[in-house]
């Protein structure tokens, strides 16, 4: 049963015309700079009325990205992986194998023109997808992303399992979210993720959930449709992903 917050997001963010969002999945590792160019071109085409909305799921080779609010001191090891400066919101984050990145190109002109409601919708999307695996996740006041609370005998902590970083231009969104399925969590140690040093990061596999990337994709698609409306499969906006053998860390 949908929570009240999710129900409100559905009411606010669903298209009144019922048009389906194209849903594409790339196999292999997609180079970051080429992906950004393809994403920005698609967002511009959506704004011009020349293309439909698109959610693009992919994996990147290991890299760090710096959002518009990033601080140089949060880049601990600049030599470890390539660092890409990007126009999305937020601070430093990591992308790499085992992490599902979803670039979300939606026309907010058709979805209420409310950026805050859109971000809440992204949060509820991820929370619902994680719930399909029995993972109770939530957001935290003053912290970006989606978090899980972990407890043991005499200890407790909160770890981040999904990041959100978006940009909106001409009321069309791009960039999006990333969900840790089974990445190498040690790769996050080269940055202060999202500028938050007092909390850690986790993943589905780290939480004991043996989900494949296909499992995660299925949960993400079902949860997306509950918030934003129907989807239809399509081809990715660019070809040429590299093989799935991860580069050395």
C-alpha positions in Angstrom: 0.0 0.0 0.0 1.4 3.4 -1.0 2.3 5.8 1.8 0.6 9.2 2.0 3.8 10.9 0.8 4.1 8.5 -2.2 0.5 9.0 -3.0 1.0 12.8 -3.0 4.0 12.4 -5.3 2.0 10.3 -7.7 -0.7 12.9 -7.8 1.7 15.7 -8.4 4.1 14.0 -10.8 2.1 11.7 -13.1 1.4 13.1 -16.6 -2.2 13.9 -17.2 -2.0 12.6 -20.8 -0.7 9.2 -19.6 2.2 9.2 -22.1 4.8 6.5 -21.4 8.4 7.3 -20.4 11.0 5.5 -22.6 13.1 3.1 -20.5 16.6 2.1 -21.8 19.2 -0.1 -20.3 22.9 -0.2 -21.5 25.0 -3.2 -21.0 28.7 -2.9 -20.3 30.4 0.2 -18.9 29.4 3.5 -20.6 32.1 6.2 -20.7 31.1 9.2 -18.5 31.8 12.1 -20.9 30.0 10.4 -23.8 27.0 9.6 -21.6 26.7 13.2 -20.5 26.8 14.4 -24.1 24.1 12.0 -25.1 22.0 12.8 -22.0 22.2 16.6 -22.6 21.3 16.2 -26.3 18.3 14.2 -25.3 17.2 16.7 -22.7 17.5 19.5 -25.2 15.4 17.5 -27.7 12.7 16.9 -25.1 12.7 20.7 -24.3 12.3 21.4 -28.0 9.4 18.9 -28.3 11.4 16.7 -30.6 11.8 13.6 -28.3 9.9 11.9 -25.5 11.0 11.4 -21.9 13.6 8.9 -21.1 15.1 7.0 -18.1 18.5 5.6 -19.0 20.0 2.9 -16.8 23.7 2.1 -17.0 27.0 1.5 -15.3 30.2 3.6 -15.5 33.8 2.5 -15.1 35.2 3.8 -11.8 35.3 7.6 -11.6 34.5 10.5 -9.3 32.1 13.3 -10.2 32.0 16.8 -8.7 28.7 18.6 -8.5 28.2 22.4 -8.4 28.4 22.4 -4.6 31.6 20.3 -4.3 34.5 21.4 -2.1 38.1 20.7 -3.2 39.0 19.4 0.3 36.4 16.6 -0.2 38.6 15.1 -3.0 40.9 12.9 -0.9 42.7 11.0 -3.6 42.6 12.8 -7.0 44.9 10.3 -8.6 42.9 7.2 -7.9 40.2 7.5 -10.6 39.3 10.1 -13.2 37.5 13.2 -11.8 34.8 14.8 -13.8 33.4 18.3 -13.1 29.7 18.3 -13.8 26.7 20.7 -13.8 24.5 18.6 -11.6 23.5 19.5 -8.1 25.3 18.1 -5.1 28.9 17.5 -4.2 31.4 14.6 -4.9 30.2 11.2 -5.6 31.5 7.9 -7.0 30.3 5.9 -9.9 31.5 2.5 -10.9 30.8 -1.2 -11.6 28.1 -2.7 -9.4 26.3 0.6 -9.1 23.1 1.3 -11.0 23.1 4.8 -12.4 19.7 6.1 -13.7 19.7 9.3 -15.8 16.3 10.7 -15.6 15.1 13.0 -18.4 11.6 14.1 -17.6 9.6 17.0 -18.9 8.5 18.9 -15.8 6.3 21.1 -17.9 3.9 18.1 -18.0 4.5 17.2 -14.3 3.6 20.3 -12.3 6.7 22.4 -12.7 7.7 21.8 -9.1 11.3 20.9 -8.6 10.9 20.1 -4.9 8.1 17.7 -5.6 10.2 16.1 -8.4 13.1 15.5 -6.0 10.6 14.0 -3.4 9.4 11.8 -6.2 12.9 10.6 -6.9 13.4 9.8 -3.2 10.2 7.9 -3.0 11.1 6.0 -6.1 14.3 4.7 -4.6 12.8 4.0 -1.2 10.0 1.9 -2.8 12.5 0.0 -5.0 14.7 -0.8 -2.0 11.5 -1.9 -0.1 11.0 -4.6 -2.7 14.1 -6.3 -1.2 13.0 -5.8 2.4 15.4 -2.9 2.9 13.8 -0.1 5.0 15.3 3.1 3.7 14.4 6.8 4.2 15.6 10.3 3.7 17.2 12.5 6.4 16.7 16.2 7.1 19.7 18.2 5.8 21.2 15.2 4.0 20.9 14.4 0.3 20.2 10.9 -0.9 18.6 7.8 0.6 19.8 6.2 3.9 19.5 3.0 5.9 19.9 2.6 9.6 22.1 -0.2 10.8 22.2 -1.6 14.3 24.0 -4.3 16.3 24.8 -5.1 19.9 25.9 -1.8 21.4 26.1 0.1 18.1 24.1 1.9 15.4 24.9 4.0 12.4 23.4 5.4 9.2 24.8 4.5 5.8 23.9 6.0 2.4 22.7 3.5 -0.2 21.6 5.8 -3.0 22.7 9.3 -4.2 20.5 11.9 -6.0 22.0 14.7 -8.1 19.9 16.4 -10.8 19.8 19.5 -13.0 16.8 21.1 -14.6 17.0 23.2 -17.7 13.9 24.6 -19.5 11.9 22.5 -17.1 13.5 19.3 -18.3 15.5 17.2 -15.8 18.8 15.4 -16.5 21.4 13.6 -14.4 19.6 11.5 -11.8 20.2 8.9 -9.2 22.6 6.1 -8.3 21.9 3.0 -6.3 24.6 0.8 -4.8 23.8 -2.8 -5.7 27.2 -4.4 -5.3 30.0 -1.9 -5.9 33.4 -2.0 -4.3 32.7 0.2 -1.3 36.4 0.9 -0.8 36.3 3.0 -3.9 34.3 5.7 -2.0 37.3 6.3 0.2 38.9 8.6 -2.3 36.3 11.3 -1.6 34.0 12.5 1.1 30.8 11.3 -0.4 28.3 14.3 -0.8 30.4 16.2 1.8 29.3 14.0 4.6 32.1 12.4 6.6 30.3 11.3 9.8 28.3 8.6 8.0 29.2 5.7 5.8 28.0 4.0 2.6 26.4 0.7 2.0 25.0 -1.5 -0.8 22.4 -4.2 -1.2 25.1 -6.9 -1.1 26.6 -5.3 2.0 23.2 -5.5 3.7 23.0 -9.2 2.9 20.7 -8.9 -0.1 22.0 -11.0 -3.0 20.3 -9.0 -5.8 21.6 -9.0 -9.3 21.6 -5.9 -11.4 18.6 -7.3 -13.4 16.8 -7.7 -10.1 17.5 -4.1 -9.2 16.4 -2.9 -12.6 13.1 -4.7 -12.2 12.4 -3.2 -8.8 13.4 0.2 -10.1 11.1 0.1 -13.1 8.1 -1.1 -11.0 8.7 1.6 -8.4 9.2 4.3 -11.0 5.9 3.5 -12.6 4.2 3.8 -9.3 5.4 7.4 -8.9 5.8 8.8 -12.4 3.6 6.6 -14.6 4.0 4.0 -17.3 7.2 3.1 -19.2 8.1 1.5 -22.5 11.3 -0.2 -23.4 13.6 1.4 -26.0 17.2 1.4 -27.1 19.9 3.4 -25.2 20.6 6.8 -26.7 24.2 5.8 -27.5 26.0 2.6 -28.4 29.5 1.5 -27.8 29.6 0.5 -24.1 32.9 -1.1 -23.1 33.1 -4.8 -22.1 32.0 -5.6 -18.5 35.5 -6.4 -17.2 36.1 -3.7 -14.7 39.3 -1.6 -14.9 41.8 -2.2 -12.1 41.3 -0.1 -8.9 
